[in-house]
Amino acid sequence: MARMSQAIRQFLAAKRIAVAGVSHDTPTPANHIYVKLRGTHSRVFPVNPHAQEVEGDPCFPNLAAIPGGVEAVVIATPPGAAESVVRECVALGIKQVWMHRAFGAGSVSAAAVRLCRENDIALIDGACPMMYVEPVDFAHKCFRGVMGLTGKLPAAARV
């Protein structure tokens, strides 16, 4: 429990965070996470190979295109795309990954989780960053509580 709590604190303390999976035309969970993180102390970068602008900001086609790089990545893509994002993290030396999941599979894939573990990447494999970024809105407090009570949060996200 303490280990997960520490992983979440360390992730959210990163100064440069990318959010992979944002959309330029339809708001997605990734867009909401991007906007929420943009309101913190961190510099946040949207990533989508098909978008040039997201939420009024320049969007990057991949992690390597972000000038100065990032320390941490939120993956809020379909699960099938998560492994390629993690492969890019490995190649770039990014050591913190949060795979978004609220209900259902979210962005978590077994192959991406395995790749993180094989490469010593600190992984939060589930939950939503919005359940932890202060101030947490009422809905996300409820989601966190219900998911915690029903065992739907990964062990790493139960704080």
SULWOBEL-V556151 format. One record per residue. N is the residue number from 1. RES is the residue in one small letter. SS is DSSP state (hx for helix, st for strand, lp for the rest). PSI is psi in whole degrees, 0 to 359 (NA if undefined). Layout:
# SULWOBEL-V556151
n=N res=RES ss=SS psi=PSI
n=N res=RES ss=SS psi=PSI
This chain:
# SULWOBEL-V556151
n=1 res=m ss=lp psi=311
n=2 res=a ss=hx psi=324
n=3 res=r ss=hx psi=318
n=4 res=m ss=hx psi=317
n=5 res=s ss=hx psi=317
n=6 res=q ss=hx psi=319
n=7 res=a ss=hx psi=318
n=8 res=i ss=hx psi=314
n=9 res=r ss=hx psi=315
n=10 res=q ss=hx psi=317
n=11 res=f ss=hx psi=310
n=12 res=l ss=hx psi=347
n=13 res=a ss=hx psi=350
n=14 res=a ss=lp psi=141
n=15 res=k ss=lp psi=338
n=16 res=r ss=st psi=114
n=17 res=i ss=st psi=135
n=18 res=a ss=st psi=147
n=19 res=v ss=st psi=107
n=20 res=a ss=st psi=132
n=21 res=g ss=lp psi=6
n=22 res=v ss=lp psi=157
n=23 res=s ss=lp psi=144
n=24 res=h ss=lp psi=348
n=25 res=d ss=lp psi=331
n=26 res=t ss=lp psi=121
n=27 res=p ss=lp psi=134
n=28 res=t ss=lp psi=172
n=29 res=p ss=hx psi=323
n=30 res=a ss=hx psi=319
n=31 res=n ss=hx psi=317
n=32 res=h ss=hx psi=319
n=33 res=i ss=hx psi=316
n=34 res=y ss=hx psi=310
n=35 res=v ss=hx psi=317
n=36 res=k ss=hx psi=313
n=37 res=l ss=hx psi=328
n=38 res=r ss=hx psi=336
n=39 res=g ss=lp psi=6
n=40 res=t ss=lp psi=190
n=41 res=h ss=lp psi=348
n=42 res=s ss=lp psi=152
n=43 res=r ss=st psi=127
n=44 res=v ss=st psi=139
n=45 res=f ss=st psi=125
n=46 res=p ss=st psi=144
n=47 res=v ss=st psi=124
n=48 res=n ss=lp psi=121
n=49 res=p ss=lp psi=349
n=50 res=h ss=lp psi=9
n=51 res=a ss=lp psi=142
n=52 res=q ss=lp psi=338
n=53 res=e ss=st psi=139
n=54 res=v ss=st psi=131
n=55 res=e ss=lp psi=34
n=56 res=g ss=lp psi=4
n=57 res=d ss=st psi=154
n=58 res=p ss=st psi=140
n=59 res=c ss=st psi=146
n=60 res=f ss=st psi=143
n=61 res=p ss=lp psi=337
n=62 res=n ss=lp psi=174
n=63 res=l ss=hx psi=323
n=64 res=a ss=hx psi=336
n=65 res=a ss=hx psi=351
n=66 res=i ss=lp psi=116
n=67 res=p ss=lp psi=128
n=68 res=g ss=lp psi=354
n=69 res=g ss=lp psi=184
n=70 res=v ss=lp psi=163
n=71 res=e ss=lp psi=335
n=72 res=a ss=st psi=153
n=73 res=v ss=st psi=129
n=74 res=v ss=st psi=125
n=75 res=i ss=st psi=114
n=76 res=a ss=lp psi=49
n=77 res=t ss=lp psi=174
n=78 res=p ss=lp psi=150
n=79 res=p ss=hx psi=326
n=80 res=g ss=hx psi=338
n=81 res=a ss=hx psi=347
n=82 res=a ss=hx psi=319
n=83 res=e ss=hx psi=319
n=84 res=s ss=hx psi=326
n=85 res=v ss=hx psi=317
n=86 res=v ss=hx psi=321
n=87 res=r ss=hx psi=321
n=88 res=e ss=hx psi=321
n=89 res=c ss=hx psi=315
n=90 res=v ss=hx psi=310
n=91 res=a ss=hx psi=327
n=92 res=l ss=hx psi=356
n=93 res=g ss=lp psi=21
n=94 res=i ss=lp psi=126
n=95 res=k ss=lp psi=10
n=96 res=q ss=st psi=125
n=97 res=v ss=st psi=137
n=98 res=w ss=st psi=113
n=99 res=m ss=st psi=115
n=100 res=h ss=lp psi=139
n=101 res=r ss=lp psi=129
n=102 res=a ss=lp psi=284
n=103 res=f ss=lp psi=148
n=104 res=g ss=lp psi=201
n=105 res=a ss=lp psi=332
n=106 res=g ss=lp psi=226
n=107 res=s ss=lp psi=2
n=108 res=v ss=lp psi=129
n=109 res=s ss=lp psi=145
n=110 res=a ss=hx psi=320
n=111 res=a ss=hx psi=319
n=112 res=a ss=hx psi=320
n=113 res=v ss=hx psi=313
n=114 res=r ss=hx psi=317
n=115 res=l ss=hx psi=320
n=116 res=c ss=hx psi=312
n=117 res=r ss=hx psi=320
n=118 res=e ss=hx psi=339
n=119 res=n ss=lp psi=20
n=120 res=d ss=lp psi=41
n=121 res=i ss=lp psi=127
n=122 res=a ss=st psi=121
n=123 res=l ss=st psi=132
n=124 res=i ss=st psi=105
n=125 res=d ss=st psi=68
n=126 res=g ss=lp psi=179
n=127 res=a ss=lp psi=178
n=128 res=c ss=lp psi=131
n=129 res=p ss=hx psi=332
n=130 res=m ss=hx psi=348
n=131 res=m ss=hx psi=350
n=132 res=y ss=lp psi=340
n=133 res=v ss=lp psi=119
n=134 res=e ss=lp psi=145
n=135 res=p ss=lp psi=134
n=136 res=v ss=lp psi=127
n=137 res=d ss=lp psi=162
n=138 res=f ss=hx psi=315
n=139 res=a ss=hx psi=316
n=140 res=h ss=hx psi=331
n=141 res=k ss=hx psi=316
n=142 res=c ss=hx psi=313
n=143 res=f ss=hx psi=313
n=144 res=r ss=hx psi=316
n=145 res=g ss=hx psi=311
n=146 res=v ss=hx psi=314
n=147 res=m ss=hx psi=325
n=148 res=g ss=hx psi=316
n=149 res=l ss=hx psi=327
n=150 res=t ss=lp psi=3
n=151 res=g ss=lp psi=19
n=152 res=k ss=lp psi=350
n=153 res=l ss=lp psi=144
n=154 res=p ss=lp psi=154
n=155 res=a ss=hx psi=326
n=156 res=a ss=hx psi=340
n=157 res=a ss=hx psi=5
n=158 res=r ss=lp psi=101
n=159 res=v ss=lp psi=NA
